[in-house]
Amino acid sequence: MKKRALLSVSDKSGIVEFARGLEALGFEIISTGGTMRELTSAGVKCVNISEITGFPECLDGRVKTLHPAVHAGLLALRSNPSHMEQLERLGINTIDVIAVNLYPFRQTIERPGAAFEEAVENIDIGGPTMLRSAAKNYQDVYVVVAPADYEVVLEELKSGKPDINTKLKLMYKVYQHTAVYDTLIAEYLRKKIGIAFPEQITFAYEKAQDMRYGENPHQKGVFYREMFRYEGTISECRQLHGKELSYNNINDSNGALDLVREFSCPCVVAVKHANPCGVGIGDSIYEAYLNAYEADKVSIFGGIIAANGIIDEDTAREINKIFIEIVIAKGFTEKALEILSQKKNIRILELPTIGAPLLPGTLDMKKVVGGLLAQEIDSQLYDDAQLQFVTRAKPIEEQLEQLKFAYKVVKHTKSNAIVLVNGKATCGIGAGQTNRIWAAQQAIEHAGEKAKGAVMASDAFFPFPDCVEAAAAAGISAIIQPGGSVRDAESIEACDRHGIAMVFCGMRHFKH
């Protein structure tokens, strides 16, 4: 039988060189549509798929390779005499090499304004079917989905010594490639229809970078990026300076971006070990940075900064006074970038879409051994209409703004969490404690004298009035918490005794 190769690719890179290499080795080249035009214009002799099938392409090209002459040629076991006799009887030739990559479904749906009908038209049918047929018969067929593998295949064909390990790797790449392709289609449809939690679910990611190590030096790590674009996320950042991000850098940066997304006014968030350590707002990014720095001058050292505006020269000079691992911002002035880049080890990330709301249907997921937890993204803070002013003392407008500020921060602090705000900055953060009073005590201790007149936010209700008593002793003026404890009355009574205004917002924000 003739040596035959079928080439039909969406990504044309390297295909002409691959075809010429196969032609030089005595292969007859079968091709279709745009690939055939590309090859023939480069002087490669091709046979149209219709000459092989004896049937014309039809339905606007929807049907051209779905034919026994193609699939029998791919699936016939060369070591099986019965298979080969059947091919001979049917007049079907084997196909020994196939290079196929699929219709650009992902590129289509990423294009702004792409219509649903256009997306559906870019769902490949024949391509995946041929790939799966060829991969099933991996020992007899070289099946290629990635242009990077063209040279490997040519070298093995030239040597006349096929390596079964190479063929197994190519087989794996096929099923990985088609699985990701189908996953993108399913995810697109899930979001289109509005299915929140299907009975079965798959996800598609692509490797963004290898890590030097994971959370600790003895752990290997890698960062995979979701194949659907998500504006305002760490995967969309453009690195302008500094060495590669580490596993912990990416995790902490994600937390910083989640928090800064809560603010529309100029805001700077400092994060350390996935918890906010200082958050400042102001009339400018410069003022917001100074407020964030003053919030906790110790913890910000070696931390991550996220700013929802442009870093200017003055802000850059302030940042450079201490060691900062990463600065993420909407942008940087030319002078600011020059100043920050003077430090070799600082990572500078630009994210023009910083603060963009996450897309509806985005899932928050946590891997556990043997399973996966999935939930809706916590995209709410509370409903203003549900606020309850439960004490005799009522917060004045300025206090209410500070309470809302504090509640935004406590939402993104590991539970049990307490956050104190004084003016335009946090002044005390108690994070990740096993009981609420310890979180309150930690926040108050961090705040010191700044606790006097500050406001307090709790991510969940007070199970006892002890947090109120601690707040009163520190001079806290107002408290916001969800409410809902069977002991709410005790906390309200304690606030009334100490003249503290307390607001129930009705929405808890545990973060584990």
Secondary structure per residue as TSV (DSSP state, phi and psi in degrees):
chain	resnum	aa	ss	phi	psi
A	1	M	-	360.0	154.3
A	2	K	-	-67.8	150.2
A	3	K	-	-82.1	125.0
A	4	R	E	-129.2	145.2
A	5	A	E	-129.1	135.6
A	6	L	E	-109.5	120.6
A	7	L	E	-120.2	120.3
A	8	S	E	-151.9	97.9
A	9	V	E	-127.0	146.0
A	10	S	S	-82.3	-44.0
A	11	D	S	-86.3	109.3
A	12	K	-	-85.4	-2.3
A	13	S	T	-61.3	126.4
A	14	G	T	79.0	-2.6
A	15	I	H	-72.0	-34.6
A	16	V	H	-64.7	-46.1
A	17	E	H	-63.3	-39.3
A	18	F	H	-63.6	-44.9
A	19	A	H	-63.5	-41.7
A	20	R	H	-63.2	-40.2
A	21	G	H	-62.6	-41.9
A	22	L	H	-67.1	-40.4
A	23	E	H	-60.9	-41.4
A	24	A	H	-64.1	-25.2
A	25	L	T	-91.5	7.5
A	26	G	T	90.7	14.1
A	27	F	-	-82.9	141.0
A	28	E	E	-85.0	131.5
A	29	I	E	-98.4	122.7
A	30	I	E	-103.8	139.8
A	31	S	E	-151.7	176.4
A	32	T	-	-139.8	155.6
A	33	G	H	38.1	-124.5
A	34	G	H	-63.7	-33.4
A	35	T	H	-65.7	-42.0
A	36	M	H	-63.5	-40.9
A	37	R	H	-62.8	-41.5
A	38	E	H	-62.2	-43.1
A	39	L	H	-72.7	-45.5
A	40	T	H	-66.3	-34.5
A	41	S	H	-68.8	-20.7
A	42	A	T	-93.8	5.3
A	43	G	T	89.6	11.0
A	44	V	-	-88.3	128.9
A	45	K	-	-77.7	126.6
A	46	C	E	-127.2	152.1
A	47	V	E	-107.0	129.0
A	48	N	E	-70.6	143.7
A	49	I	H	-55.7	-31.3
A	50	S	H	-65.7	-29.0
A	51	E	H	-70.1	-27.5
A	52	I	H	-79.9	-43.2
A	53	T	H	-83.0	-23.0
A	54	G	T	70.7	21.2
A	55	F	S	-141.8	132.9
A	56	P	-	-72.1	151.2
A	57	E	-	-58.2	143.2
A	58	C	B	-144.3	173.3
A	59	L	T	55.0	49.4
A	60	D	T	57.6	36.0
A	61	G	T	84.6	0.5
A	62	R	T	-64.0	-29.4
A	63	V	B	-123.7	115.4
A	64	K	S	-149.8	-34.2
A	65	T	S	-108.8	-4.1
A	66	L	-	-80.5	79.0
A	67	H	S	-152.2	144.5
A	68	P	H	-57.9	-31.1
A	69	A	H	-63.6	-26.8
A	70	V	H	-85.6	-53.6
A	71	H	H	-75.3	-31.8
A	72	A	H	-67.5	-37.3
A	73	G	H	-64.8	-27.7
A	74	L	H	-86.2	-39.4
A	75	L	H	-90.9	-14.4
A	76	A	-	-63.3	126.8
A	77	L	-	-77.2	116.6
A	78	R	T	-64.5	-25.4
A	79	S	T	-85.5	-2.5
A	80	N	-	-102.9	106.4
A	81	P	H	-56.4	-37.1
A	82	S	H	-61.9	-43.6
A	83	H	H	-59.4	-45.7
A	84	M	H	-69.0	-35.5
A	85	E	H	-64.3	-39.1
A	86	Q	H	-65.0	-42.1
A	87	L	H	-59.9	-44.6
A	88	E	H	-59.9	-45.3
A	89	R	H	-64.6	-36.2
A	90	L	H	-86.4	-6.2
A	91	G	T	71.9	32.3
A	92	I	-	-108.3	133.7
A	93	N	-	-95.4	149.6
A	94	T	-	-68.8	155.0
A	95	I	-	-117.2	120.6
A	96	D	-	-103.2	-21.0
A	97	V	E	-137.0	136.9
A	98	I	E	-138.0	132.9
A	99	A	E	-124.5	113.0
A	100	V	E	-138.9	130.4
A	101	N	E	-130.3	159.5
A	102	L	-	-95.5	165.2
A	103	Y	-	-49.5	144.7
A	104	P	-	-77.1	66.1
A	105	F	H	-61.8	-47.9
A	106	R	H	-60.6	-47.0
A	107	Q	H	-61.6	-33.3
A	108	T	H	-66.7	-49.9
A	109	I	H	-73.7	-19.4
A	110	E	H	-80.6	-13.9
A	111	R	S	-75.0	126.7
A	112	P	T	-55.3	131.6
A	113	G	T	80.6	8.2
A	114	A	-	-61.9	129.9
A	115	A	-	-78.8	154.0
A	116	F	H	-58.6	-41.9
A	117	E	H	-62.0	-37.4
A	118	E	H	-67.1	-39.9
A	119	A	H	-61.7	-45.4
A	120	V	H	-62.8	-39.6
A	121	E	H	-64.8	-22.6
A	122	N	T	-96.6	19.5
A	123	I	-	-88.2	114.9
A	124	D	-	-77.7	135.8
A	125	I	S	-112.3	-55.1
A	126	G	H	-64.9	-38.6
A	127	G	H	-59.8	-56.7
A	128	P	H	-58.9	-35.0
A	129	T	H	-65.0	-45.2
A	130	M	H	-63.4	-43.2
A	131	L	H	-60.7	-43.8
A	132	R	H	-68.8	-36.9
A	133	S	H	-62.4	-48.9
A	134	A	H	-64.2	-40.0
A	135	A	H	-68.0	-35.0
A	136	K	H	-61.9	-32.6
A	137	N	T	-102.4	43.8
A	138	Y	T	-55.5	-32.9
A	139	Q	T	-70.2	-20.7
A	140	D	T	-109.5	-16.9
A	141	V	-	-126.2	132.1
A	142	Y	E	-83.5	118.1
A	143	V	E	-118.6	124.5
A	144	V	E	-125.9	126.5
A	145	V	-	-111.2	-16.8
A	146	A	S	-117.8	127.0
A	147	P	G	-53.8	-27.1
A	148	A	G	-61.8	-19.7
A	149	D	G	-94.0	-3.1
A	150	Y	H	-57.9	-46.9
A	151	E	H	-64.9	-38.8
A	152	V	H	-60.2	-45.2
A	153	V	H	-65.2	-44.5
A	154	L	H	-60.9	-41.6
A	155	E	H	-62.4	-42.8
A	156	E	H	-68.2	-37.7
A	157	L	H	-65.8	-37.7
A	158	K	H	-65.3	-39.3
A	159	S	H	-72.4	-22.6
A	160	G	T	71.3	13.9
A	161	K	-	-125.9	83.0
A	162	P	-	-60.8	139.0
A	163	D	-	-104.1	117.9
A	164	I	H	-61.4	-30.1
A	165	N	H	-67.1	-37.8
A	166	T	H	-61.6	-44.3
A	167	K	H	-66.8	-35.8
A	168	L	H	-65.2	-39.6
A	169	K	H	-64.8	-40.5
A	170	L	H	-65.6	-37.9
A	171	M	H	-61.1	-47.2
A	172	Y	H	-57.7	-44.2
A	173	K	H	-62.0	-34.9
A	174	V	H	-62.4	-52.2
A	175	Y	H	-69.3	-31.4
A	176	Q	H	-66.4	-44.2
A	177	H	H	-62.6	-47.0
A	178	T	H	-72.7	-31.1
A	179	A	H	-65.7	-42.8
A	180	V	H	-64.9	-42.6
A	181	Y	H	-58.8	-48.5
A	182	D	H	-66.3	-34.3
A	183	T	H	-64.8	-41.2
A	184	L	H	-61.4	-40.9
A	185	I	H	-64.5	-46.9
A	186	A	H	-63.3	-40.4
A	187	E	H	-67.6	-39.8
A	188	Y	H	-59.5	-44.7
A	189	L	H	-70.3	-37.3
A	190	R	H	-57.8	-44.9
A	191	K	H	-72.1	-35.6
A	192	K	H	-63.2	-43.2
A	193	I	H	-79.9	-27.9
A	194	G	T	89.3	32.1
A	195	I	-	-83.5	119.0
A	196	A	S	-79.0	-53.1
A	197	F	S	-132.4	90.5
A	198	P	-	-69.8	164.1
A	199	E	S	-64.9	-34.4
A	200	Q	S	-130.7	147.4
A	201	I	-	-146.2	142.7
A	202	T	-	-127.7	158.8
A	203	F	-	-132.3	149.0
A	204	A	-	-119.4	124.9
A	205	Y	E	-131.8	154.7
A	206	E	E	-124.6	147.3
A	207	K	E	-68.0	124.8
A	208	A	E	-91.8	-41.8
A	209	Q	E	-167.2	152.1
A	210	D	E	-82.3	148.1
A	211	M	-	-100.7	150.9
A	212	R	S	-61.5	-35.7
A	213	Y	-	-164.7	176.9
A	214	G	S	-88.0	-136.8
A	215	E	S	-63.7	-31.6
A	216	N	S	-131.7	157.1
A	217	P	T	-58.6	-24.6
A	218	H	T	-85.0	-0.6
A	219	Q	S	-108.1	133.5
A	220	K	-	-77.8	150.3
A	221	G	-	-149.3	158.1
A	222	V	E	-152.1	154.7
A	223	F	E	-113.4	120.4
A	224	Y	E	-104.4	136.8
A	225	R	E	-102.0	136.6
A	226	E	E	-62.0	143.0
A	227	M	S	-82.7	-9.9
A	228	F	S	-92.9	137.7
A	229	R	-	-73.7	137.4
A	230	Y	-	-127.4	105.4
A	231	E	T	-63.0	148.6
A	232	G	T	78.3	13.4
A	233	T	S	-112.4	166.2
A	234	I	G	-61.0	-31.6
A	235	S	G	-68.9	-15.6
A	236	E	G	-97.2	-2.0
A	237	C	-	-67.5	146.4
A	238	R	E	-109.5	120.2
A	239	Q	E	-82.8	124.5
A	240	L	E	-98.9	-20.5
A	241	H	E	-164.3	151.9
A	242	G	S	100.0	168.6
A	243	K	S	-72.8	172.9
A	244	E	-	-61.4	149.1
A	245	L	-	-69.0	145.4
A	246	S	-	-94.0	172.3
A	247	Y	H	-54.4	-49.9
A	248	N	H	-68.6	-34.2
A	249	N	H	-58.3	-45.4
A	250	I	H	-67.8	-42.6
A	251	N	H	-62.5	-45.9
A	252	D	H	-67.3	-39.6
A	253	S	H	-63.3	-37.3
A	254	N	H	-59.4	-43.4
A	255	G	H	-63.5	-40.1
A	256	A	H	-63.8	-41.2
A	257	L	H	-69.0	-37.5
A	258	D	H	-58.3	-41.7
A	259	L	H	-75.7	-45.0
A	260	V	H	-65.5	-22.5
A	261	R	T	-63.4	-20.7
A	262	E	T	-72.5	-17.4
A	263	F	-	-110.6	137.2
A	264	S	S	-100.6	-25.7
A	265	C	S	-78.8	164.2
A	266	P	S	-53.8	127.2
A	267	C	E	-145.0	142.3
A	268	V	E	-127.8	129.7
A	269	V	E	-114.5	130.1
A	270	A	E	-109.6	131.9
A	271	V	E	-126.1	141.6
A	272	K	E	-139.5	126.3
A	273	H	T	51.2	47.0
A	274	A	T	69.9	4.5
A	275	N	E	-116.5	143.2
A	276	P	E	-65.4	137.3
A	277	C	E	-115.5	-14.7
A	278	G	E	-164.2	129.3
A	279	V	E	-131.7	129.0
A	280	G	E	-131.2	146.5
A	281	I	E	-123.0	169.0
A	282	G	-	-178.7	-172.8
A	283	D	S	-82.3	-11.2
A	284	S	S	-147.8	164.9
A	285	I	H	-65.1	-34.4
A	286	Y	H	-60.1	-49.1
A	287	E	H	-64.6	-40.7
A	288	A	H	-63.2	-39.3
A	289	Y	H	-65.1	-45.0
A	290	L	H	-59.6	-39.9
A	291	N	H	-67.0	-40.6
A	292	A	H	-65.4	-39.8
A	293	Y	H	-65.5	-45.2
A	294	E	H	-66.7	-22.3
A	295	A	H	-62.5	-35.9
A	296	D	-	-163.0	88.9
A	297	K	T	-67.7	-20.9
A	298	V	T	-83.2	-52.9
A	299	S	T	-70.1	-27.7
A	300	I	T	-65.6	-22.2
A	301	F	T	-62.4	123.1
A	302	G	T	78.2	11.8
A	303	G	-	-94.8	-166.3
A	304	I	E	-119.7	136.0
A	305	I	E	-115.2	133.1
A	306	A	E	-123.0	128.8
A	307	A	E	-124.7	132.4
A	308	N	E	-88.4	21.6
A	309	G	E	-142.5	-160.7
A	310	I	E	-91.0	129.3
A	311	I	E	-80.1	121.3
A	312	D	-	-100.4	-178.0
A	313	E	H	-59.4	-46.2
A	314	D	H	-63.8	-42.7
A	315	T	H	-64.4	-41.6
A	316	A	H	-60.9	-40.0
A	317	R	H	-64.5	-38.5
A	318	E	H	-66.8	-44.0
A	319	I	H	-59.4	-39.9
A	320	N	T	-71.1	-7.1
A	321	K	T	-73.3	-17.8
A	322	I	S	-130.8	171.9
A	323	F	-	-86.2	118.6
A	324	I	-	-122.9	134.0
A	325	E	S	-71.2	-48.2
A	326	I	E	-141.9	139.8
A	327	V	E	-121.0	119.9
A	328	I	E	-111.6	130.4
A	329	A	E	-149.9	164.0
A	330	K	E	-60.6	-32.6
A	331	G	E	-176.8	176.3
A	332	F	E	-138.8	137.5
A	333	T	-	-68.8	160.3
A	334	E	H	-58.6	-41.0
A	335	K	H	-70.2	-39.7
A	336	A	H	-61.4	-42.5
A	337	L	H	-64.3	-39.1
A	338	E	H	-62.4	-42.7
A	339	I	H	-67.4	-49.7
A	340	L	H	-63.7	-34.7
A	341	S	T	-71.2	-9.2
A	342	Q	T	-64.3	-24.5
A	343	K	S	-91.7	121.4
A	344	K	T	-63.2	-40.3
A	345	N	T	-92.0	-8.2
A	346	I	-	-72.0	136.5
A	347	R	E	-95.7	129.9
A	348	I	E	-115.3	119.4
A	349	L	E	-120.3	131.4
A	350	E	E	-105.6	132.0
A	351	L	-	-139.8	88.0
A	352	P	T	-57.4	-26.6
A	353	T	T	-94.3	16.2
A	354	I	T	-54.7	135.4
A	355	G	T	91.2	-7.9
A	356	A	-	-63.8	136.2
A	357	P	-	-65.0	147.1
A	358	L	-	-71.7	150.3
A	359	L	-	-65.2	143.0
A	360	P	T	-56.6	141.9
A	361	G	T	89.7	-4.3
A	362	T	-	-65.8	132.9
A	363	L	E	-101.1	144.6
A	364	D	E	-100.9	120.9
A	365	M	E	-124.8	149.0
A	366	K	E	-138.9	121.2
A	367	K	E	-79.4	131.2
A	368	V	E	-120.2	159.3
A	369	V	T	-61.9	120.4
A	370	G	T	85.7	5.1
A	371	G	E	-171.5	-174.5
A	372	L	E	-143.1	126.6
A	373	L	E	-91.9	136.0
A	374	A	E	-136.9	139.7
A	375	Q	E	-148.8	165.9
A	376	E	E	-64.3	148.7
A	377	I	-	-61.9	139.8
A	378	D	-	-77.9	85.5
A	379	S	-	-97.9	-0.2
A	380	Q	-	-108.4	160.3
A	381	L	-	-109.4	-63.0
A	382	Y	-	-170.8	167.3
A	383	D	-	-95.5	118.6
A	384	D	G	-52.3	-34.2
A	385	A	G	-68.8	-18.2
A	386	Q	G	-94.7	-0.6
A	387	L	-	-62.5	134.2
A	388	Q	E	-119.5	123.9
A	389	F	E	-95.7	95.1
A	390	V	-	-95.0	-4.6
A	391	T	S	-111.8	166.1
A	392	R	S	-63.5	-43.1
A	393	A	S	-75.6	132.1
A	394	K	-	-110.8	142.1
A	395	P	-	-68.9	138.1
A	396	I	-	-76.2	169.8
A	397	E	H	-56.8	-41.8
A	398	E	H	-63.1	-42.0
A	399	Q	H	-64.8	-39.2
A	400	L	H	-63.2	-38.8
A	401	E	H	-65.0	-39.3
A	402	Q	H	-68.8	-36.9
A	403	L	H	-62.7	-42.3
A	404	K	H	-64.6	-41.9
A	405	F	H	-56.9	-49.5
A	406	A	H	-62.8	-36.4
A	407	Y	H	-71.1	-32.4
A	408	K	H	-61.8	-39.9
A	409	V	H	-73.9	-43.6
A	410	V	H	-65.4	-28.1
A	411	K	H	-59.1	-31.2
A	412	H	T	-107.8	20.0
A	413	T	S	-110.9	138.7
A	414	K	-	-59.8	138.5
A	415	S	S	-80.3	153.0
A	416	N	S	-68.9	140.2
A	417	A	-	-132.2	140.2
A	418	I	E	-133.2	135.3
A	419	V	E	-128.7	134.8
A	420	L	E	-109.9	139.1
A	421	V	E	-128.5	135.3
A	422	N	E	-131.3	113.3
A	423	G	T	72.6	-121.0
A	424	K	T	-109.1	25.0
A	425	A	E	-152.0	153.6
A	426	T	E	-68.2	150.6
A	427	C	E	-128.8	-11.6
A	428	G	E	-159.4	130.7
A	429	I	E	-131.1	122.5
A	430	G	E	-109.1	116.4
A	431	A	-	-125.9	142.4
A	432	G	S	64.8	33.3
A	433	Q	-	-92.6	154.2
A	434	T	S	-82.8	-7.9
A	435	N	S	-145.0	159.1
A	436	R	H	-73.2	-33.7
A	437	I	H	-65.5	-37.0
A	438	W	H	-63.4	-40.0
A	439	A	H	-62.0	-42.0
A	440	A	H	-64.3	-45.2
A	441	Q	H	-62.9	-40.5
A	442	Q	H	-62.9	-45.7
A	443	A	H	-62.9	-42.8
A	444	I	H	-65.7	-41.0
A	445	E	H	-62.7	-42.2
A	446	H	H	-63.3	-38.1
A	447	A	H	-71.0	-34.4
A	448	G	G	58.9	-131.6
A	449	E	G	-64.9	-23.7
A	450	K	G	-69.2	-11.4
A	451	A	G	-67.1	-27.4
A	452	K	T	-65.1	119.6
A	453	G	T	85.0	-4.1
A	454	A	-	-75.5	169.2
A	455	V	E	-110.8	158.1
A	456	M	E	-123.7	140.2
A	457	A	E	-124.6	140.0
A	458	S	E	-122.4	136.0
A	459	D	S	-73.5	-15.5
A	460	A	S	-145.1	174.7
A	461	F	-	-67.3	163.1
A	462	F	-	-85.3	117.3
A	463	P	S	-76.0	-18.0
A	464	F	S	-142.5	162.3
A	465	P	T	-79.0	6.3
A	466	D	H	-64.1	-33.0
A	467	C	H	-67.3	-36.7
A	468	V	H	-64.9	-43.0
A	469	E	H	-61.9	-41.3
A	470	A	H	-65.7	-39.5
A	471	A	H	-63.6	-42.9
A	472	A	H	-63.2	-42.6
A	473	A	H	-63.3	-29.0
A	474	A	H	-88.8	-9.0
A	475	G	T	90.7	21.1
A	476	I	-	-66.3	138.6
A	477	S	-	-99.0	-25.5
A	478	A	E	-154.6	152.0
A	479	I	E	-133.9	140.9
A	480	I	E	-123.2	133.6
A	481	Q	E	-154.6	162.6
A	482	P	-	-66.7	-31.7
A	483	G	-	76.9	175.3
A	484	G	-	111.1	2.3
A	485	S	-	-82.4	151.0
A	486	V	T	-66.7	-14.6
A	487	R	T	-106.2	19.8
A	488	D	H	-52.7	-40.2
A	489	A	H	-60.7	-35.4
A	490	E	H	-67.4	-40.0
A	491	S	H	-67.7	-39.3
A	492	I	H	-63.8	-44.3
A	493	E	H	-62.3	-39.6
A	494	A	H	-64.8	-41.2
A	495	C	H	-62.2	-43.7
A	496	D	H	-62.3	-38.3
A	497	R	H	-63.6	-33.7
A	498	H	H	-102.1	2.9
A	499	G	T	71.7	27.4
A	500	I	-	-94.5	134.8
A	501	A	E	-82.4	133.4
A	502	M	E	-129.7	137.1
A	503	V	E	-120.4	131.4
A	504	F	E	-96.6	129.2
A	505	C	-	-105.0	-14.8
A	506	G	S	79.6	5.6
A	507	M	-	-134.1	116.3
A	508	R	-	-83.8	152.3
A	509	H	-	-137.3	66.3
A	510	F	-	-62.7	142.2
A	511	K	-	-139.1	107.0
A	512	H	-	-107.9	360.0
